[in-house]
Amino acid sequence: MARIAREHGVPVIVIAGTLGEDYQQLYAHGIDAAFALPSGPMTLEQACNDAPRLLRQRATDIARVWQVAGRQR
């Protein structure tokens, strides 16, 4: 999916439960950015229970970066 998106000029951003040590390898496969869902340490149970809130927070963070980048063009 990332390769197809790149061919069409569509950025691909990953929001994952966690990011492993070598997550940067995703960039070679067409992923433009990757973010962990939780902003700090938490249990799996907490992350699952708070998933809607955490997704909104991460999406807001990503949107803010996008807005800044758009103003700099």
Secondary structure, 3 states (H helix, E strand, C coil): CHHHHHHCCCCCEEEECCCCCCHHHHHHHCCCEEEECCCCCCCHHHHHHCHHHHHHHHHHHHHHHHHHHHHCC
